[in-house]
């Protein structure tokens, strides 16, 4: 089986925050066996590096706030790159810190987890990814644009377009944890365009990490 991995697979695999899907991701990846794992170039060269950069800012904001309760969260210049979900995550870290019994240990654990992220992502790609596919410069504009019309998320549009293009080269299955946006119906929107239907008559199947159950 050729699996095209959404970015949430390496993220959940490398994070150690206790999210239920972290365990699922680790089970899926480590039970690779004869499966062939793919990441697209856009994720490897653009999206993961940007995510890692934001995690450094999350850690900075966390450390600033716990060292100085008067600090206004997200007041730093670098915090402007944070997404809304990053800010929610930061606030949750601070809440968990405030509720922790051993605050010194909590701080040490959080800093260790975040400081190891770059190395863990690099290890993940080196050990588990068999091929990086579809150079970002070769993502077909018309396909990406069609997907973006429905997604309103350029990152997802580029990633899914890469999956559809690679599927044309050789059949694959998409694996993701995004049940909300990554749907069969979304992919089928590409077939409402006659030219895209001709170019990509076959669309990849989507599987969800949440449904993964190891044999």
C-alpha positions as a Python dict, from the first residue, in 0.01 Angstrom:
ca = {
    (1, 'X'): (0, 0, 0),
    (2, 'X'): (123, 349, -91),
    (3, 'X'): (16, 601, 171),
    (4, 'X'): (26, 975, 113),
    (5, 'X'): (60, 1131, 459),
    (6, 'X'): (-110, 1452, 556),
    (7, 'X'): (102, 1681, 773),
    (8, 'X'): (-88, 1589, 1087),
    (9, 'X'): (71, 1242, 1076),
    (10, 'X'): (432, 1358, 1139),
    (11, 'X'): (304, 1622, 1382),
    (12, 'X'): (111, 1374, 1596),
    (13, 'X'): (395, 1122, 1570),
    (14, 'X'): (653, 1372, 1696),
    (15, 'X'): (452, 1556, 1960),
    (16, 'X'): (434, 1421, 2315),
    (17, 'X'): (148, 1620, 2464),
    (18, 'X'): (-88, 1333, 2541),
    (19, 'X'): (-333, 1386, 2253),
    (20, 'X'): (-519, 1058, 2177),
    (21, 'X'): (-416, 1075, 1811),
    (22, 'X'): (-46, 1080, 1904),
    (23, 'X'): (-75, 715, 2005),
    (24, 'X'): (-271, 632, 1688),
    (25, 'X'): (-8, 802, 1472),
    (26, 'X'): (276, 614, 1640),
    (27, 'X'): (95, 281, 1596),
    (28, 'X'): (20, 352, 1230),
    (29, 'X'): (375, 462, 1146),
    (30, 'X'): (551, 188, 1342),
    (31, 'X'): (328, -80, 1189),
    (32, 'X'): (450, 30, 846),
    (33, 'X'): (559, -321, 741),
    (34, 'X'): (557, -329, 359),
    (35, 'X'): (367, -3, 317),
    (36, 'X'): (526, 281, 123),
    (37, 'X'): (502, 623, 292),
    (38, 'X'): (495, 946, 92),
    (39, 'X'): (513, 1313, 187),
    (40, 'X'): (475, 1590, -66),
    (41, 'X'): (749, 1844, -119),
    (42, 'X'): (522, 2127, -5),
    (43, 'X'): (488, 1970, 342),
    (44, 'X'): (859, 1890, 373),
    (45, 'X'): (1003, 2213, 237),
    (46, 'X'): (742, 2470, 341),
    (47, 'X'): (469, 2359, 578),
    (48, 'X'): (664, 2164, 838),
    (49, 'X'): (938, 2430, 865),
    (50, 'X'): (672, 2698, 916),
    (51, 'X'): (499, 2483, 1178),
    (52, 'X'): (828, 2430, 1361),
    (53, 'X'): (892, 2805, 1356),
    (54, 'X'): (553, 2867, 1515),
    (55, 'X'): (620, 2606, 1784),
    (56, 'X'): (934, 2797, 1883),
    (57, 'X'): (719, 3106, 1929),
    (58, 'X'): (463, 2909, 2130),
    (59, 'X'): (742, 2797, 2363),
    (60, 'X'): (877, 3153, 2388),
    (61, 'X'): (534, 3289, 2482),
    (62, 'X'): (482, 3011, 2736),
    (63, 'X'): (816, 3074, 2904),
    (64, 'X'): (766, 3450, 2906),
    (65, 'X'): (428, 3421, 3075),
    (66, 'X'): (530, 3176, 3347),
    (67, 'X'): (839, 3382, 3428),
    (68, 'X'): (642, 3704, 3443),
    (69, 'X'): (269, 3690, 3505),
    (70, 'X'): (243, 4056, 3403),
    (71, 'X'): (361, 3971, 3051),
    (72, 'X'): (92, 4025, 2788),
    (73, 'X'): (65, 3707, 2587),
    (74, 'X'): (128, 3744, 2213),
    (75, 'X'): (258, 4099, 2252),
    (76, 'X'): (596, 4010, 2099),
    (77, 'X'): (670, 4089, 1736),
    (78, 'X'): (740, 3724, 1656),
    (79, 'X'): (400, 3614, 1789),
    (80, 'X'): (236, 3776, 1485),
    (81, 'X'): (304, 3457, 1288),
    (82, 'X'): (92, 3246, 1522),
    (83, 'X'): (-239, 3103, 1404),
    (84, 'X'): (-548, 3113, 1621),
    (85, 'X'): (-504, 2744, 1704),
    (86, 'X'): (-144, 2813, 1815),
    (87, 'X'): (-269, 3077, 2059),
    (88, 'X'): (-533, 2840, 2193),
    (89, 'X'): (-263, 2577, 2240),
    (90, 'X'): (-38, 2826, 2423),
    (91, 'X'): (-319, 2922, 2659),
    (92, 'X'): (-391, 2556, 2725),
    (93, 'X'): (-24, 2498, 2814),
    (94, 'X'): (-36, 2785, 3061),
    (95, 'X'): (-360, 2654, 3213),
    (96, 'X'): (-207, 2309, 3254),
    (97, 'X'): (102, 2466, 3410),
    (98, 'X'): (-113, 2657, 3660),
    (99, 'X'): (-294, 2336, 3752),
    (100, 'X'): (21, 2124, 3780),
    (101, 'X'): (150, 2015, 4121),
    (102, 'X'): (518, 2004, 4025),
    (103, 'X'): (560, 2323, 3826),
    (104, 'X'): (937, 2295, 3789),
    (105, 'X'): (904, 1948, 3634),
    (106, 'X'): (623, 2069, 3407),
    (107, 'X'): (842, 2351, 3273),
    (108, 'X'): (1132, 2113, 3213),
    (109, 'X'): (909, 1864, 3032),
    (110, 'X'): (752, 2126, 2804),
    (111, 'X'): (1087, 2277, 2710),
    (112, 'X'): (1234, 1934, 2640),
    (113, 'X'): (942, 1834, 2417),
    (114, 'X'): (954, 2155, 2212),
    (115, 'X'): (1332, 2169, 2186),
    (116, 'X'): (1339, 1815, 2045),
    (117, 'X'): (1076, 1877, 1778),
    (118, 'X'): (1318, 1969, 1498),
    (119, 'X'): (1527, 1658, 1559),
    (120, 'X'): (1219, 1435, 1585),
    (121, 'X'): (1073, 1566, 1258),
    (122, 'X'): (1406, 1514, 1080),
    (123, 'X'): (1428, 1161, 1222),
    (124, 'X'): (1073, 1086, 1113),
    (125, 'X'): (1141, 1189, 754),
    (126, 'X'): (1474, 1005, 738),
    (127, 'X'): (1350, 678, 888),
    (128, 'X'): (989, 645, 776),
    (129, 'X'): (939, 843, 454),
    (130, 'X'): (1020, 646, 140),
    (131, 'X'): (974, 927, -109),
    (132, 'X'): (905, 1300, -122),
    (133, 'X'): (677, 1359, -420),
    (134, 'X'): (555, 1641, -644),
    (135, 'X'): (793, 1939, -627),
    (136, 'X'): (601, 2240, -503),
    (137, 'X'): (679, 2424, -828),
    (138, 'X'): (495, 2148, -1019),
    (139, 'X'): (164, 2172, -831),
    (140, 'X'): (-94, 2234, -1102),
    (141, 'X'): (-249, 2578, -1055),
    (142, 'X'): (-591, 2484, -1195),
    (143, 'X'): (-620, 2185, -962),
    (144, 'X'): (-504, 2378, -657),
    (145, 'X'): (-736, 2665, -744),
    (146, 'X'): (-1034, 2431, -778),
    (147, 'X'): (-969, 2277, -437),
    (148, 'X'): (-905, 2616, -277),
    (149, 'X'): (-1247, 2738, -393),
    (150, 'X'): (-1405, 2487, -156),
    (151, 'X'): (-1140, 2465, 116),
    (152, 'X'): (-1044, 2832, 152),
    (153, 'X'): (-716, 2693, 286),
    (154, 'X'): (-418, 2728, 54),
    (155, 'X'): (-202, 2486, 251),
    (156, 'X'): (-458, 2205, 231),
    (157, 'X'): (-527, 2283, -134),
    (158, 'X'): (-159, 2249, -225),
    (159, 'X'): (-124, 1928, -27),
    (160, 'X'): (-435, 1759, -168),
    (161, 'X'): (-347, 1871, -521),
    (162, 'X'): (-8, 1704, -472),
    (163, 'X'): (-182, 1383, -364),
    (164, 'X'): (-411, 1381, -668),
    (165, 'X'): (-119, 1448, -904),
    (166, 'X'): (92, 1172, -749),
    (167, 'X'): (-207, 935, -760),
    (168, 'X'): (-213, 988, -1136),
    (169, 'X'): (152, 876, -1152),
    (170, 'X'): (89, 572, -931),
    (171, 'X'): (-211, 479, -720),
    (172, 'X'): (-206, 583, -354),
    (173, 'X'): (-427, 623, -48),
    (174, 'X'): (-440, 945, 153),
    (175, 'X'): (-415, 913, 533),
    (176, 'X'): (-521, 1214, 741),
    (177, 'X'): (-674, 1310, 1074),
    (178, 'X'): (-881, 1588, 917),
    (179, 'X'): (-1233, 1446, 889),
    (180, 'X'): (-1388, 1790, 851),
    (181, 'X'): (-1223, 1914, 531),
    (182, 'X'): (-1046, 1617, 373),
    (183, 'X'): (-1343, 1429, 231),
    (184, 'X'): (-1433, 1219, -72),
    (185, 'X'): (-1681, 1491, -170),
    (186, 'X'): (-1404, 1752, -170),
    (187, 'X'): (-1185, 1548, -403),
    (188, 'X'): (-1480, 1491, -633),
    (189, 'X'): (-1515, 1867, -679),
    (190, 'X'): (-1219, 1838, -915),
    (191, 'X'): (-1439, 1629, -1145),
    (192, 'X'): (-1685, 1917, -1185),
    (193, 'X'): (-1420, 2072, -1406),
    (194, 'X'): (-1423, 1890, -1741),
    (195, 'X'): (-1053, 1948, -1808),
    (196, 'X'): (-952, 1827, -1460),
    (197, 'X'): (-1178, 1524, -1501),
    (198, 'X'): (-995, 1436, -1822),
    (199, 'X'): (-655, 1491, -1660),
    (200, 'X'): (-733, 1312, -1332),
    (201, 'X'): (-1005, 1053, -1403),
    (202, 'X'): (-907, 852, -1094),
    (203, 'X'): (-904, 1004, -746),
    (204, 'X'): (-727, 867, -438),
    (205, 'X'): (-912, 701, -153),
    (206, 'X'): (-904, 877, 185),
    (207, 'X'): (-852, 697, 516),
    (208, 'X'): (-868, 857, 860),
    (209, 'X'): (-619, 813, 1140),
    (210, 'X'): (-905, 807, 1390),
    (211, 'X'): (-1033, 484, 1230),
    (212, 'X'): (-699, 306, 1230),
    (213, 'X'): (-698, -19, 1424),
    (214, 'X'): (-381, -230, 1405),
    (215, 'X'): (-427, -596, 1330),
}
